[in-house]
């Protein structure tokens, strides 16, 4: 805490670090503790009782939040033929084939998400060392490898978020903005909670959710009652 600023320390005093709060109260507390001059993101962190070294416990997916994420994402679509026009009509920011992949090889990465048709994955795979570490490689589990590029682009623009368990069993995902109505943030939280709960691996014994925390970009974390 020594390197935290005065405003953060004042905000942290509003939160009882030993207490878990009902989600409605947690959201209200996040807003009360928000002090930044910009519209902070609201993030959800879940620590799960899983071992991601096992394939069946690598929880990953994507979902369109009912009230959006509040973040505008630039979408790059790698496709050919009819899918190119579909992607453009759906509002993709960049659309193309091998010429865009060549640009990526040279360091162009001015987008947030890549959607690709299955027949283009062979070419994209050649630059996996560039895309992989940045989390940009398309994946069927998140709906970014598909022939239905129109739906994929529309979903991302509506507020689709990806969730993925890290090597320590944590999932960190965007669930909205501080400016959202409390009820909308609660609904987004419940949607994410439900989808992760349904993904519980059969191999997990005992408690699945170890702890859940919500926070704003700059503010302190608030523990949520499970």
C-alpha positions in Angstrom: 0.0 0.0 0.0 3.1 2.2 0.4 3.1 3.2 -3.2 -0.6 4.0 -3.4 -1.7 7.6 -3.6 -3.8 9.6 -1.1 -7.0 9.3 -3.0 -6.7 5.5 -3.3 -6.0 5.2 0.5 -9.1 7.3 1.2 -11.2 5.1 -1.1 -9.8 2.0 0.5 -11.1 3.1 3.9 -14.6 2.8 2.6 -14.1 -1.0 2.1 -13.9 -3.5 4.9 -11.2 -5.8 3.5 -12.3 -8.7 5.8 -16.0 -8.5 4.7 -17.8 -10.0 1.7 -20.6 -8.0 0.3 -23.8 -8.8 -1.6 -23.3 -7.9 -5.2 -25.7 -5.0 -5.1 -23.8 -3.5 -2.1 -20.5 -4.2 -3.8 -21.4 -2.3 -6.9 -22.6 0.7 -4.8 -19.4 0.6 -2.9 -17.3 0.6 -6.1 -19.1 3.7 -7.3 -18.7 5.4 -4.0 -14.9 4.6 -3.9 -14.4 5.7 -7.5 -12.3 8.8 -7.7 -10.7 9.0 -11.2 -11.6 11.8 -13.5 -12.4 9.3 -16.3 -15.1 6.7 -16.6 -13.4 3.8 -15.0 -14.0 0.2 -16.1 -15.5 -2.3 -13.7 -13.6 -5.5 -13.5 -14.6 -8.9 -12.2 -11.9 -11.3 -10.7 -12.7 -14.9 -9.9 -10.3 -17.3 -8.2 -11.4 -20.8 -9.0 -10.5 -24.2 -7.5 -9.2 -25.6 -10.9 -5.9 -26.8 -12.2 -5.4 -25.3 -15.7 -2.6 -27.8 -16.4 -5.4 -30.3 -17.2 -7.2 -29.7 -20.5 -10.6 -30.3 -19.0 -10.0 -27.5 -16.5 -8.9 -24.8 -18.9 -12.1 -22.7 -18.7 -12.4 -20.4 -21.6 -15.1 -18.8 -23.7 -16.9 -15.5 -24.6 -20.3 -14.0 -24.0 -22.2 -11.0 -25.1 -23.0 -9.0 -21.9 -26.7 -8.0 -21.7 -25.8 -4.4 -21.2 -22.5 -4.3 -23.2 -19.0 -3.8 -21.8 -18.8 0.0 -22.4 -15.7 -0.5 -24.4 -15.4 0.1 -28.1 -13.3 -2.5 -29.8 -11.6 -2.4 -33.2 -12.3 -5.6 -35.1 -10.0 -7.0 -37.8 -11.6 -9.7 -40.0 -9.3 -12.1 -42.0 -11.5 -13.6 -44.8 -11.9 -13.9 -48.5 -14.8 -13.7 -50.9 -18.4 -13.3 -49.7 -17.3 -13.2 -46.0 -15.3 -10.0 -46.7 -18.4 -8.1 -47.7 -20.4 -9.6 -44.8 -17.7 -8.3 -42.4 -17.7 -4.8 -43.9 -21.5 -4.7 -43.7 -21.4 -5.8 -40.1 -19.1 -2.9 -39.2 -15.7 -4.5 -39.0 -12.9 -1.9 -38.8 -10.4 -3.7 -41.0 -11.2 -6.5 -43.6 -8.9 -8.4 -45.8 -6.8 -11.5 -46.4 -3.1 -12.2 -46.8 -2.3 -8.6 -47.3 -3.4 -7.8 -43.7 -1.5 -10.8 -42.4 1.6 -9.4 -44.2 1.0 -6.0 -42.5 0.8 -7.8 -39.1 4.2 -9.5 -39.8 5.6 -6.0 -40.2 4.2 -5.0 -36.8 0.8 -3.5 -37.6 -1.6 -4.4 -34.8 -4.0 -1.5 -34.6 -7.0 -3.5 -33.5 -8.4 -5.3 -30.4 -9.9 -8.5 -31.8 -9.3 -10.7 -34.9 -12.1 -12.7 -36.4 -11.0 -15.3 -39.1 -12.7 -17.9 -41.3 -11.4 -21.4 -40.8 -9.7 -21.5 -44.2 -7.5 -18.5 -43.2 -6.2 -20.0 -40.0 -3.3 -21.8 -41.7 -1.9 -18.4 -42.8 -2.6 -16.8 -39.4 -0.9 -19.7 -37.7 2.3 -18.7 -39.3 2.4 -15.5 -37.2 1.3 -17.2 -34.0 4.4 -16.0 -32.3 3.3 -12.4 -32.9 -0.4 -12.8 -32.1 -0.3 -15.4 -29.3 1.6 -13.5 -26.7 -0.8 -10.5 -27.2 -3.9 -12.7 -26.9 -4.9 -11.9 -30.4 -5.0 -15.4 -32.0 -8.6 -16.3 -33.0 -10.1 -19.3 -31.3 -13.2 -21.4 -32.0 -14.0 -21.4 -28.2 -14.5 -17.7 -28.3 -16.4 -17.6 -31.5 -13.6 -15.8 -33.4 -12.9 -18.6 -35.8 -16.1 -18.9 -37.8 -17.7 -18.7 -41.2 -20.5 -16.5 -39.8 -18.3 -13.4 -39.6 -21.4 -11.2 -39.6 -22.6 -12.5 -36.2 -19.1 -12.6 -34.8 -18.5 -8.9 -35.6 -21.9 -7.8 -34.4 -21.5 -9.7 -31.1 -18.1 -8.0 -30.5 -19.6 -4.6 -31.3 -22.5 -5.2 -28.9 -20.2 -5.9 -26.0 -18.8 -9.4 -26.2 -16.1 -10.2 -23.7 -13.8 -13.1 -23.5 -13.0 -14.9 -20.2 -10.1 -17.3 -19.7 -8.6 -18.9 -16.6 -4.9 -18.1 -16.2 -2.2 -20.5 -15.0 -3.0 -19.7 -11.3 -6.7 -20.4 -11.7 -7.9 -16.8 -11.9 -10.3 -15.2 -14.4 -10.2 -11.5 -14.9 -12.9 -10.0 -17.1 -14.4 -6.6 -17.9 -18.0 -6.2 -16.8 -18.9 -2.6 -17.6 -18.2 1.0 -16.6 -18.7 2.9 -13.4 -21.2 5.1 -15.3 -23.5 2.2 -15.9 -26.7 1.9 -13.8 -26.2 -0.3 -10.7 -28.9 -2.8 -12.0 -27.0 -3.1 -15.4 -23.7 -3.9 -13.7 -25.5 -6.4 -11.4 -27.1 -8.1 -14.5 -23.7 -8.2 -16.3 -22.1 -9.7 -13.1 -24.8 -12.4 -12.9 -24.4 -13.3 -16.5 -20.7 -13.8 -16.2 -21.1 -15.7 -12.9 -23.6 -18.1 -14.4 -21.6 -18.9 -17.5 -18.5 -19.7 -15.4 -20.5 -21.7 -12.9 -21.9 -23.8 -15.8 -18.4 -24.4 -17.0 -17.4 -26.2 -13.7 -15.3 -29.2 -14.6 -16.5 -32.6 -13.4 -13.1 -33.2 -11.8 -13.4 -30.3 -9.4 -14.3 -31.5 -5.8 -15.4 -29.2 -3.0 -15.7 -25.5 -3.4 -15.4 -24.2 -7.0 -15.4 -20.4 -6.5 -12.7 -19.7 -3.9 -13.3 -15.9 -4.0 -14.8 -13.2 -6.2 -13.8 -9.6 -6.2 -15.1 -6.6 -8.2 -13.2 -3.3 -8.6 -12.9 -0.2 -10.7 -9.8 0.5 -12.7 -8.2 2.7 -10.0 -10.2 1.7 -7.0 -9.9 -1.0 -4.3 -11.2 -4.5 -4.7 -14.5 -5.4 -3.0 -15.1 -9.0 -2.1 -18.4 -10.5 -3.2 -20.4 -13.0 -1.2 -20.5 -16.3 -3.1 
